[in-house]
Amino acid sequence: MTVEVRLIGPEGNETHEFDDEAADRLCRPTTLELLRTLASEEPTSIREAARLVDRDVRQVHDNLWKLGELGLVEFDRSGQSHRPFVTYERIEVEIDL
């Protein structure tokens, strides 16, 4: 089964199809907290993102890279550290039963 995920932002909409495992990863409370933090706080590094969500840097790093592979997080690599960010304001999930 696939799950359709729409990322809605000021620059338009983007649609992804996730398998059940990827959809489960997206819907975890820790993932949603991290995505909300990226959107609202705009951390300058992965380390700062980890501090803002009060989690281990390694866990947040791994979580962010997996979300990047899914197209949910992007990274600005222009500085010394990788700045994670999102370009959308809303996520809509559609699940066919």
C-alpha positions in Angstrom: 0.0 0.0 0.0 1.2 3.5 -0.7 0.5 6.7 1.2 0.3 10.0 -0.6 2.0 12.9 1.2 1.5 16.5 0.0 3.9 19.2 1.1 2.2 22.6 0.9 4.2 25.8 1.0 4.4 29.3 -0.3 6.3 28.2 -3.4 3.7 25.6 -4.3 2.8 22.0 -3.5 4.9 18.8 -3.9 3.5 15.3 -3.7 5.4 12.2 -2.7 4.3 8.5 -2.4 5.6 6.7 0.6 5.4 3.0 1.5 4.0 2.1 5.0 7.5 2.2 6.6 8.2 5.7 5.4 4.7 6.9 6.4 5.2 5.4 9.8 8.5 7.3 10.2 6.9 10.6 9.1 4.0 10.2 11.6 6.1 9.5 14.7 5.7 12.2 17.4 9.5 12.8 17.5 9.6 13.3 13.8 6.7 15.7 13.8 8.3 17.7 16.7 11.5 17.9 14.7 9.8 19.1 11.5 7.8 21.7 13.5 11.0 22.9 15.1 12.7 23.2 11.7 9.8 25.3 10.4 9.4 27.5 13.4 12.9 27.9 14.9 15.0 27.7 11.7 18.1 26.2 13.4 21.5 27.0 11.9 22.8 23.4 12.3 21.9 19.8 13.1 23.5 20.3 16.6 21.2 23.3 17.2 18.2 21.4 16.0 19.0 18.6 18.5 19.3 21.1 21.3 16.0 22.6 20.5 14.2 19.3 20.6 16.3 18.1 23.6 17.5 14.9 21.8 20.9 13.3 21.2 22.8 14.9 18.2 23.5 11.5 16.6 19.8 10.5 16.8 18.7 13.8 15.3 21.4 13.6 12.6 20.2 10.2 11.6 16.6 11.2 11.7 17.2 14.3 9.5 19.2 12.4 6.9 16.5 9.8 6.6 13.9 12.6 6.2 16.2 14.2 3.6 16.2 10.9 1.7 12.4 11.0 1.7 12.4 14.6 0.4 11.0 16.1 3.6 14.1 18.0 4.7 16.7 19.9 2.8 20.2 21.0 3.8 22.0 24.2 3.2 25.7 23.2 2.9 27.1 26.6 2.2 28.5 27.1 5.7 30.7 24.9 7.9 27.7 22.9 9.2 24.7 21.5 7.4 21.7 23.7 8.1 18.5 21.6 7.9 15.3 23.3 6.7 11.9 22.7 5.3 10.2 24.7 2.4 6.6 23.9 3.3 4.2 24.9 6.0 1.7 22.0 5.9 1.8 18.3 5.4 -1.3 16.4 4.2 -1.4 12.7 4.3 -3.8 10.6 2.3 -4.2 6.9 3.0 -6.3 4.6 0.9 -7.9 1.8 2.9 
